[in-house]
């Protein structure tokens, strides 16, 4: 496997931590298995390296795209992860609700309904204001 360069991996790790929080990242990195650690570095460099690269998309834009793609693909675990991270990404509750209409219209009612159920579960976990 090709090793990511140190600067890219460092930037990707920082972005992942900023978006998902210390508790989540620390739990994912707690496995002492060296293959698991290598896999975590690979996924972090690949996925979070895209977030850290800058460019024309804001963090909010990237978050909305990831939420739509994970909902469309039925990856509800990842959808919930990014829905929980919305306070760090600038995505509002209203935007996330509206995104689900787009998912249902373009990806089908089952995808939209699954994502809506996942979002309701995330919101039920959150403390009330």
C-alpha positions in Angstrom: 0.0 0.0 0.0 1.3 3.5 -0.8 2.0 5.5 2.3 0.4 9.0 2.4 2.9 11.8 2.8 3.2 13.2 6.3 1.9 16.7 5.6 -1.2 15.4 3.8 -1.9 12.8 6.6 -1.4 15.4 9.3 -3.8 17.8 7.6 -6.3 15.0 7.1 -6.1 13.8 10.7 -6.7 17.4 11.9 -9.7 17.8 9.7 -11.2 14.5 10.8 -10.7 15.4 14.4 -12.2 18.9 13.9 -15.3 17.5 12.2 -16.0 14.3 14.2 -14.5 15.2 17.6 -11.8 13.7 19.8 -13.9 11.0 21.4 -14.9 9.4 18.1 -11.4 9.6 16.6 -9.7 8.3 19.7 -12.1 5.3 19.8 -11.4 4.5 16.2 -7.6 4.6 16.8 -7.7 2.6 20.0 -7.3 -0.8 18.3 -3.7 -1.9 18.8 -3.7 -4.1 15.6 -1.1 -2.6 13.2 -3.3 -3.5 10.2 -6.2 -1.6 11.7 -3.9 1.4 12.3 -2.7 1.3 8.7 -6.3 1.0 7.5 -7.3 4.1 9.6 -4.4 6.1 8.1 -5.4 5.0 4.6 -9.1 6.0 5.0 -8.1 9.2 6.8 -5.7 10.2 4.1 -8.1 9.4 1.3 -11.4 10.7 2.6 -10.4 13.4 5.0 -7.5 14.5 2.7 -10.3 15.6 0.3 -11.8 17.8 3.1 -8.4 19.2 4.0 -7.3 20.1 0.5 -9.3 23.4 0.3 -10.6 24.3 -3.1 -13.9 25.7 -4.2 -16.1 23.7 -1.8 -16.6 24.8 1.8 -16.7 22.5 4.8 -20.5 23.0 4.7 -20.7 22.1 1.0 -18.6 19.0 1.5 -20.8 17.9 4.5 -24.0 18.3 2.5 -22.5 16.2 -0.3 -21.4 13.5 2.1 -24.8 13.4 3.8 -26.5 13.1 0.4 -24.2 10.5 -0.9 -24.3 8.3 2.2 -28.1 8.6 2.3 -28.3 7.7 -1.4 -26.0 4.7 -0.9 -27.9 3.5 2.2 -24.9 3.9 4.4 -26.9 4.9 7.5 -24.0 4.4 9.9 -22.0 7.0 8.1 -25.0 9.2 7.5 -25.6 9.3 11.3 -21.9 10.1 11.9 -22.0 13.1 9.6 -25.5 14.2 10.8 -24.1 14.2 14.4 -21.1 16.4 13.2 -23.4 19.1 11.6 -22.6 21.5 14.5 -18.9 21.5 13.3 -19.7 21.7 9.6 -22.2 24.5 9.5 -25.1 22.4 8.2 -28.3 23.5 9.7 -31.2 21.3 10.7 -33.4 23.0 8.1 -30.8 22.3 5.4 -30.6 18.6 6.5 -34.4 18.3 6.4 -34.5 19.8 2.9 -31.6 17.5 1.8 -33.8 14.5 2.5 -36.5 15.7 0.1 -33.8 15.8 -2.6 -32.6 12.3 -1.7 -36.2 11.0 -1.8 -36.9 12.7 -5.1 -33.7 11.6 -6.9 -32.8 8.4 -5.1 -36.2 7.0 -4.2 -38.5 6.9 -1.3 -36.7 4.0 0.4 -33.4 6.0 0.6 -35.2 9.1 1.8 -37.2 7.3 4.4 -34.2 5.4 5.7 -32.2 8.6 6.0 -35.2 10.3 7.7 -35.4 7.5 10.3 -31.7 7.7 10.9 -31.9 11.5 11.3 -34.7 11.2 13.8 -32.7 8.7 15.8 -29.7 11.1 15.8 -32.0 13.9 17.0 -33.5 11.7 19.7 -30.0 11.2 21.1 -29.3 14.9 21.4 -30.0 16.9 24.5 -32.9 19.2 24.3 -32.1 22.9 24.4 
